[in-house]
């Protein structure tokens, strides 16, 4: 049923012709004292908004890679790897540390892609130049949290950027041929149905390669937790989220990759919604709703509808490559 939208799994299989596995690799960084001003870059794990602090022993990047491969090979005997780099919560990395780690990783011929999740305020010229340079040698994705197109909500979340900054940054990334995937969250505290649809509409017109979409998950360390426990915040039901997700998929251009369509949160930290615990059930519900509607990704995208109409009226138009379409995976020699 997933052929009704451009899922990440299908995109990777079509791009690389084989199964592709993701491995999360932590790059050891530096912690700063409370009174110190942090220097460097924080690479996020790419999970839920305000995800809890990760725990576990710190191993070298090479050792983490070896263990990740061993773990994956107990279930799958074949396939290549995309590495998702991240730093621990509260730790920061120098640009040289990130660059050296990339150089080490490029020596492994089983790794065909790299994935970074970088905060909006850390996407400066030095970071984007490094990502652009790296993308010439290996397939590279960049994820960044924009959460919503509504500035009032961004302010409530404590974000130090506005949606106009997002648009400017996405355009700059496109010019550097970086495959960007903004991360949006539906059901944020205080957002109305109209506000969520404004975000969906604006993101559907952005020049990006992919989109990460999820519902807002409340965890026990969230600054909104007290208000939630006092019944002052209502979270989306699974039915509400599925309907919104399908509405978004319908207006999203068909070529955009849906890298994530539902949120997740460690069960021990989750306050709600309860249905978050069954990710597969929610994905199935979205697929089934798209099937019930007999709809597909992009079927209500105005630009896509116009292009389809023109192709029927004037014959199949000559294909013109766009900046995003020319951003194809580099050979992993």
C-alpha positions in Angstrom: 0.0 0.0 0.0 3.0 2.3 0.5 3.2 2.9 -3.3 0.7 5.7 -2.7 3.5 7.9 -1.3 7.2 8.2 -1.9 8.5 6.4 1.2 12.2 6.5 2.2 12.5 2.7 1.9 11.3 2.7 -1.7 13.4 5.7 -2.6 16.6 4.1 -1.3 15.9 0.8 -3.0 15.2 2.6 -6.3 18.3 4.8 -5.9 20.8 2.1 -4.9 19.2 -1.0 -6.2 19.6 -3.0 -2.9 18.6 -2.9 0.7 20.1 0.0 2.6 20.5 0.0 6.4 20.8 3.0 8.7 23.3 3.0 11.6 23.4 5.7 14.2 27.0 6.7 15.1 27.9 9.1 18.0 30.8 11.4 17.5 32.3 12.2 21.0 32.2 15.9 21.7 32.9 18.4 24.4 30.6 19.4 27.2 30.6 23.0 28.4 29.9 24.2 32.0 26.7 26.1 32.6 28.4 29.5 32.7 30.4 28.8 29.5 29.3 29.7 26.0 29.2 26.5 23.9 31.5 26.5 20.9 31.0 24.2 17.9 28.2 22.2 16.4 25.5 19.9 17.9 24.4 17.1 15.6 21.0 15.8 16.6 19.9 12.2 16.6 17.0 13.1 14.4 14.4 11.8 16.7 11.4 13.5 18.4 11.3 17.1 19.3 13.0 17.6 22.8 14.2 14.0 22.8 15.6 12.8 26.2 19.3 12.6 26.8 20.8 9.5 25.3 22.8 7.2 27.5 25.4 4.5 26.9 29.2 4.0 26.8 31.3 6.1 24.4 33.1 4.0 21.8 35.4 5.1 18.9 33.6 5.8 15.6 35.3 2.7 14.0 34.2 0.5 16.9 30.6 1.8 16.7 30.6 1.1 13.0 31.8 -2.5 13.5 29.2 -3.2 16.2 26.4 -1.6 14.2 27.2 -3.8 11.2 27.4 -6.9 13.4 24.0 -6.1 14.9 22.4 -5.5 11.5 23.9 -8.6 10.0 22.2 -10.8 12.6 18.9 -10.0 10.8 20.0 -9.1 7.2 22.9 -10.8 5.4 23.1 -8.3 2.6 22.9 -4.5 2.1 24.8 -1.3 2.3 24.8 1.4 5.0 23.8 5.0 5.5 25.5 6.5 8.6 23.6 9.0 10.7 26.1 11.0 12.7 25.0 12.6 16.0 26.5 14.1 19.1 25.3 13.5 22.7 22.8 15.9 24.1 24.8 18.9 25.6 28.0 18.0 23.7 29.5 20.1 20.9 31.8 19.2 18.0 34.5 21.3 16.3 34.2 21.4 12.5 37.6 19.6 12.2 36.3 16.7 14.4 33.3 16.3 12.1 35.5 16.6 9.0 38.0 14.0 10.3 35.1 11.6 11.1 33.8 12.0 7.6 37.2 11.2 6.2 37.5 8.0 8.3 34.0 6.9 7.2 34.7 7.4 3.5 37.3 4.7 3.7 34.6 2.1 4.3 33.3 0.8 0.9 30.1 -0.6 2.4 29.0 2.9 3.4 27.1 4.6 0.6 25.6 7.6 2.3 25.8 10.0 5.2 23.0 11.6 7.1 23.2 14.7 9.4 20.6 16.4 11.5 21.8 19.9 12.2 19.9 22.6 14.1 18.9 25.7 12.1 21.1 28.0 14.1 24.1 25.8 13.5 23.8 25.8 9.7 26.4 28.5 9.1 28.6 29.0 6.1 31.3 26.7 7.4 29.0 23.8 8.1 27.1 24.1 4.8 30.4 24.4 2.9 31.6 21.1 4.5 28.3 19.4 3.7 28.4 20.6 0.2 32.0 19.5 -0.3 31.2 16.0 1.2 28.2 15.6 -1.1 30.5 15.5 -4.1 32.1 12.3 -2.8 29.2 10.4 -1.2 25.4 10.5 -1.1 24.4 13.0 1.7 21.2 14.0 3.4 20.7 17.0 5.7 17.8 17.1 8.1 16.9 20.2 10.1 14.1 20.9 12.5 11.8 23.8 11.4 8.8 22.4 13.4 6.2 24.8 12.1 5.6 27.8 9.8 4.0 29.8 12.6 6.3 32.3 14.3 4.2 32.5 17.4 4.6 28.8 18.0 8.4 29.0 17.3 8.7 31.6 19.9 6.8 29.5 22.4 9.1 26.6 21.7 12.1 28.8 22.4 13.4 28.6 18.8 15.9 31.4 17.9 14.7 31.6 14.3 11.6 32.6 12.4 10.0 31.0 9.3 11.5 33.7 7.1 14.9 32.5 8.2 13.9 28.9 7.2 13.0 30.0 3.7 16.3 31.9 3.3 18.3 28.9 4.6 16.5 26.3 2.4 17.3 28.5 -0.7 20.9 28.7 0.3 21.2 24.9 0.8 19.6 24.3 -2.6 22.1 26.6 -4.2 24.9 24.5 -2.7 23.2 21.3 -4.0 22.6 19.9 -0.5 19.7 17.6 -0.2 17.7 19.1 2.6 14.8 17.6 4.5 12.9 19.9 6.9 11.4 18.3 10.0 7.8 19.4 10.8 5.7 18.5 13.8 1.9 18.4 13.8 0.0 18.9 17.0 2.4 21.3 18.7 1.0 22.9 21.9 -1.4 25.8 21.1 -1.6 25.1 17.4 -5.0 25.0 15.8 -6.0 23.0 12.7 -5.7 26.1 10.6 -2.2 26.7 11.8 -1.1 23.2 11.1 -2.6 23.4 7.6 -0.7 26.7 7.0 2.5 24.8 7.8 1.6 22.0 5.5 0.8 24.3 2.7 4.0 26.4 3.0 6.3 23.4 3.3 4.6 21.8 0.2 5.9 24.7 -1.9 9.5 24.7 -0.5 12.3 23.5 -2.8 13.5 20.5 -0.8 14.3 16.9 -1.5 12.5 15.3 1.5 10.3 16.0 4.4 10.3 14.5 7.9 6.8 14.6 9.5 5.7 13.5 12.9 3.2 14.2 15.7 4.1 16.0 18.9 5.1 13.5 21.6 5.0 14.6 25.2 7.8 13.3 27.4 8.4 13.7 31.1 11.3 16.2 30.7 9.3 18.6 28.5 8.7 22.2 29.6 5.0 21.5 28.6 4.7 18.4 30.8 3.2 20.2 33.8 0.5 21.9 31.6 -0.2 18.5 30.0 -0.6 16.8 33.4 -3.0 19.6 34.4 -5.1 18.8 31.3 -4.2 22.2 29.8 -2.8 20.7 26.6 -4.6 18.3 24.3 -2.6 16.0 22.1 -3.7 14.6 18.7 -5.5 11.4 18.6 -4.2 8.8 16.2 -7.3 9.3 14.0 -6.7 13.1 13.9 -3.0 12.7 13.0 -3.7 10.1 10.3 -6.2 12.4 8.7 -3.8 15.4 8.8 -0.9 13.3 7.6 -2.8 12.1 4.5 -4.0 15.6 3.8 -0.3 16.7 3.8 0.8 13.8 1.6 -1.9 14.7 -0.9 -0.5 18.3 -1.4 3.2 17.3 -1.2 4.9 17.1 -4.7 5.3 13.4 -5.7 9.2 13.6 -6.0 9.6 14.7 -2.4 10.8 11.8 -0.2 8.8 11.2 3.0 11.7 10.3 5.2 9.4 10.0 8.3 5.6 10.0 8.6 5.1 9.3 12.3 6.8 10.2 15.6 8.3 7.9 18.2 9.6 8.3 21.7 11.3 5.9 24.2 8.4 4.3 26.1 9.9 5.0 29.5 9.9 8.7 28.8 6.6 9.0 27.0 3.7 10.8 28.7 1.5 10.8 25.6 -0.2 10.1 23.3 -0.3 6.4 24.1 -0.7 5.4 20.5 2.9 6.6 19.9 4.0 3.2 21.2 2.8 1.4 18.1 4.6 3.1 15.2 3.8 0.3 12.7 0.1 0.5 13.5 0.1 4.3 12.7 2.1 3.8 9.5 -0.4 1.1 8.4 -3.3 3.4 9.3 -1.9 6.1 7.0 -1.4 3.7 4.2 -5.0 2.3 4.6 -6.5 5.8 4.7 -4.7 6.8 1.5 -6.1 3.5 0.0 -9.6 4.3 1.3 -9.4 7.8 -0.3 -8.0 6.3 -3.5 -5.4 9.2 -3.4 -1.7 9.5 -4.0 1.1 11.8 -3.0 0.8 15.1 -4.8 -2.7 14.4 -6.2 -3.9 17.8 -4.7 -0.7 19.7 -5.3 -1.7 22.7 -7.5 1.6 22.9 -9.4 1.6 19.2 -10.0 -2.0 19.2 -11.2 -1.1 22.0 -13.7 1.9 20.1 -15.0 -0.2 17.0 -15.5 -2.9 18.9 -17.3 -0.4 20.5 -19.6 1.2 17.2 -20.4 -2.2 15.9 -21.6 -3.1 19.0 -23.5 0.3 19.6 -25.2 1.8 16.2 -25.3 4.5 15.0 -23.0 6.7 18.1 -22.4 10.5 17.9 -22.7 12.0 16.9 -19.4 14.1 19.7 -17.9 16.4 18.9 -15.0 16.1 21.0 -11.9 18.8 21.7 -9.3 17.3 19.1 -7.0 17.0 16.4 -9.8 20.7 16.8 -10.6 21.6 16.1 -7.0 22.1 12.4 -7.6 24.2 10.1 -5.4 27.9 10.2 -6.0 29.8 7.0 -6.9 31.4 5.4 -3.8 34.7 4.5 -5.3 
